[in-house]
Amino acid sequence: MQVTQNLNTLDRSLRGIIGIVVTAFALFNGDYIEEPIIEILLGIFGLLNLISLFSGWCPIYHLAGIDTRSKD
Amino acid sequence: MVQIAELTKDRSFRNRLILACISVALFVSVTYVVVSYRLTSELGVKTELNAMNLQARIIHNELANSGKSLDERAMELARILFAENQDLAVFVRVTGHDASWEYANKIPSSSVPELLNAISQQPQDSQGQVTTATGDFLWHDYQGQQYRVQLIQSNTALERTMSMVAKRLSIVSLIVFWIAIWLALTLSSFIAKRVQQKNDALAKIATHDTLTGLPNRLFLLDLLKRELGEAADKPRPDTARQETEGCLFVIDLDKFKVVNDSFGHTAGDTLLVEVGRRLKSLLADSQVLVRMGGDEFIVWASGMQIDTAKALAEKMVEICNAPVMINHLAVQTGASIGIAHYPTHAGSGEMLIVSADTAMYKAKQQHSGAVIFDEPDSEKYKASLRLRTELAQALEREEFRLYYQPKVALATGEITGVEALSRWHHPEEGILPPGAFIALIEDSGRIQEFGRYVIRHSIRQLAEWQKSGIHVPIAINLSPYNLLDPGLIDFISEQLDANGVEAQQLEIELTENETSQNINSIQQRLESLKQLGVLLAIDDFGTGMSSLAYIAELDVDIIKIDRTFIFDMHDNHKHQAIVATALTLSKSFRSKVVAEGIENREQAAMLVEMGCDYGQGYLYAKPVPSEQMTDMLRENPCLQLA
């Protein structure tokens, strides 16, 4: 799978914020969630968003053939 | 054409697919949350009620087996059982035979009677849930051997469930929802992509020619509709109309058929591909080359003006004239090009093609390469198109009238017969001569109907004249198509009988060239006509593809010498010789001779001298309406003497 950037700035920064917030919540929520499975899922969700933030590339967009970057 | 647009641009399909996936995800998430919530809360309530049952039994047994006073022991028990959870609203009532005890914690005293009342309506020794204005409560009513224990406490299961839902279920459903969106996007794009690929392929097949790879007729019509459609459909101000313009070229290869026939279809295909390639090389990207089928190509150049178009067309002719190598032979295929300009020459795409086509045919006839469409051609075409649609109505309304031109004995000027000529009394166009509509009638397949119309009216006229004592035969012109009408002979004989007219009063004039071409198929009919007693005449003798053998075989009663030999016979000796030959021939065939188109006395005198007995022409009379003819026949049977 060729990694070419397919996110525009807005998309990328939104994902960045979601990624940071969700990952932080998964790691530092204390006893709030009380369920390791949910914490792991949230962690993955956050991590994927963080990957999008750093690479500017979304695997789902890639599969779906969506590109928010090149058009504008 | 609409289908192509649908095939190529179906964006809504994908959106609908995404929407459907998200809706399903949302539905699943909501159902999941609701069911989980209900399950958890029900479990909570059940556990709580079980606990209350145990508590009630413990209280009862402890009180029954204790030596202490009821109040004292009960207070101790209450402390043990309820001290842990001070926030819980609890009400306990123990009723014995001689004493009773009550304990209340955090429960509004006002709601206690209401709760007790609700419980007392239920059977003893049961448990349940009751909702009052102050909240949701669980109760247990235990009837022991000594005491009745009633326990009421607020239902905290709901609250605990809520907090659990908020924490876990909502986060889980959020993640589920998020995954569903992933799935929706991926799935929909996969499906949409596949469908789009198939659609593109279909659209390509539908709109492109397989041999040359060029767009086809369908593509062109679609394109023109898109580019000109709006302009053509809606009347717009002239300024707006000016915005769209363009030239359409119809290119037809002159020698394609020859190549196909002599070298085979493969060679023909090679030629088409090569010509297509060459034409394409001449065009800019914005200009579209289309193969219409056969050896016809069309170029649509949007925004092009006529002057530029002419230059481009000449280049195209030149490039088509350059030899193509087929089977090691240099083959030269010329091209004829017709050019039409939008909006000058036509108002719609289809009319534009028709116009360019008309111009192309003209170019082909004149061997002149490229021809620009001429406005009068279009007017003529439009008029004939309208007339064609009006034919049926015209026949029904009897708009066709018969005019009569007398045939006279040249020596005496006496009218010996009349020729019926049809005129269309068109409500808008006025009186139209046969030249304007006979071809249309033949094309529209109404010629037999029209023939019968003329026969019926002529015989009716003969009957009318007979009543007024006029006995002059009428000659009508019939084409071979009329004679192919299987019921014609019966029709004529019926009409003659019905009107009491002698068959000899009717003459049928046949045009020579048509007659000779179709002689085999119509000979039978002609013989039947002769047997009926109807007279036969050869019209326009000397023109067309004459075959004297046929004329000999036909055994006609009258020969009409064509006007082309008459009008200049005084100084054209060759024509004079032909007239003389016709006269000699007619003597041998024992048929009468009528000279057509006599315009002056000189011609008439010359014809008399040569031995011609009858004539017709403007010298005597023009074709006139039936009333006028009747008057003429009644009053003055002798016309201009020679």
Boltz contact constraints between the chains, C-beta under 6 A:
constraints:
  - contact:
      token1: [A, 35]
      token2: [B, 168]
      max_distance: 6.0
  - contact:
      token1: [A, 38]
      token2: [B, 168]
      max_distance: 6.0
  - contact:
      token1: [A, 38]
      token2: [B, 171]
      max_distance: 6.0
  - contact:
      token1: [A, 38]
      token2: [B, 172]
      max_distance: 6.0
  - contact:
      token1: [A, 41]
      token2: [B, 175]
      max_distance: 6.0
  - contact:
      token1: [A, 60]
      token2: [B, 182]
      max_distance: 6.0
  - contact:
      token1: [A, 60]
      token2: [B, 185]
      max_distance: 6.0
  - contact:
      token1: [A, 63]
      token2: [B, 186]
      max_distance: 6.0
  - contact:
      token1: [A, 64]
      token2: [B, 185]
      max_distance: 6.0
  - contact:
      token1: [A, 64]
      token2: [B, 186]
      max_distance: 6.0
  - contact:
      token1: [A, 64]
      token2: [B, 189]
      max_distance: 6.0
  - contact:
      token1: [A, 65]
      token2: [B, 189]
      max_distance: 6.0
